[in-house]
Amino acid sequence: MAQRNTWQRERVREALDDARGFVSAQTLHATLREENTGIGLATVYRALAGLASSGDADSLQSPDGEALYRACSTEGHHHHLICRSCGLTVEIEATDVEAWAHRTAALHGFTAAEHVVDIFGLCTPCANRRAAAEGSA
């Protein structure tokens, strides 16, 4: 069922466009609350779920198990490199992963296989900051 395009959904979409990297629904709601939009947390969750299902937002599960979202800038299937420190996200193609997923599925008799691959690490600036902090400790 298609979601109605309400002003609240549009405002959630705008806030997601403005966010850097992946954000939780709670973080996005806090931003909207600071702006006195009157948009409730349940509305944020519904809007994000709708944006994700329509392909207008990427969603993933953080290493802590929390659902995170970001405005999608690439159409079609893709993967992400995500900085655990600052949230910087880079969309990547991973043809080796695609081939492996299809081979592995076929090896076990599966067809129409789908997968999600997100790689978490530290971007260069965050890694440098961490190394400098550890060096001065």
N, C-alpha and C positions, 0 to 999 in steps of 0.2 A: 504494500500500500504506500503510495507516495505521500510524503509529508507536505503539509501546507507551507507556503513560503511566507511566514509571519515576520513581523519586524523583529521579534525576539530571536528567531532563527538567523535572520540576516545579521543581527548584532553579534551573535555568537560566532558566525562565520567571519565577521570583520575582526573580532578579538583574536580568533585563531590565526587569521592572516597576519596580525601584528605580533603574535608570539614568536619567540625565537626557539626553534627546535620543537620537540615534543613537549606537551604540557598535559597535566591531569585535568579532569573536569573541575576538581576543587580549586586548582590554581586559576583556571579560567573564570570560574565563578567569583573568586576573590577579586579579580581584576574588574569584573563587571559590577560587583557590589561597591567597590571603591568609586566607580563612576555613577553610582546611584541610579542604575538602570531599572532596578526592581525585578530583574530576571532571577527566578529561583533556581536552586541547584538541580531540581528535577527537570526543569526546562533545558538547562545546559546539557544534562545527560541525554535527553531525547534529541536535542539538536545535533549533538556530536555523533550519536548513533546514526541518525539520518544522513549526516554528511559523510560518514564513513561508508555506509551502505551504498550511497550513490556515487562513490569514488571521488568526492570532493575533499575528503580528508583521509589521511593515513592513520591507522591505529595499530598499536602494538602493546605488548605487555612488557613492562620494565622488568629488570632482574628481580625486583622486589614483589612482582606480581600485580602491580598497579596498571590499569589501562591508561595509555597515553595517546594523545592525538596531535596532529599537526596538519595544516593546510597542505594539500597535495599539489605539487607543482609538475608532476610527470603523469601522463596518461599511460595506462597499461601496467603490467606487472613489473615491479622493481624491488630492490632491496635497499637497506640503509646502513650507513656507518654512523654511529651515534656516540658523541662524547659523554661519558658518565659524569663528567664534572660540570661542563657549561651547557650541555644539551645541543651543541652544534650538530647538525644532521646533514649528511651528504647522501643524495640518492645515487645508487650505483646499479649497473647491470652486472649480472653474474652468470655468464653463459655456462661456466663450469658447474655451478650449482644447479642450474636448470638441467643440464645433461645428467648429472649425478642423480637428481631427484627422479627423473623419468626412468633411468636405468634401474635404480633401486626398487622403484615401484613395480616395474615390469618383472624383475627378478623374483618378486614375491607374488606375482600374479595380479597385481593391481593395475587398473587403468584409470584414466581421468584424474590423475594425481595432482594435488595442489599442495603448496608449501609456503611457509613464511620463514625468511631468514633475515635477521637483523643482527648486526655486529656491533657490540659495545666495546669501547676502548677510551683512550684519551687522545684528544687532538694535540697537535704540536704545541700550541701555546700553553695548554693546561699541563702537559707533560713537562714542559720547561719550568713552569711555576712550581710544580711538585718537586722536581729535581733541585731547584734553587732553595726551596724551603727545607728539604731534607739535608742539603749541603750546609745550611746555616744553623742547623739544630745541633 
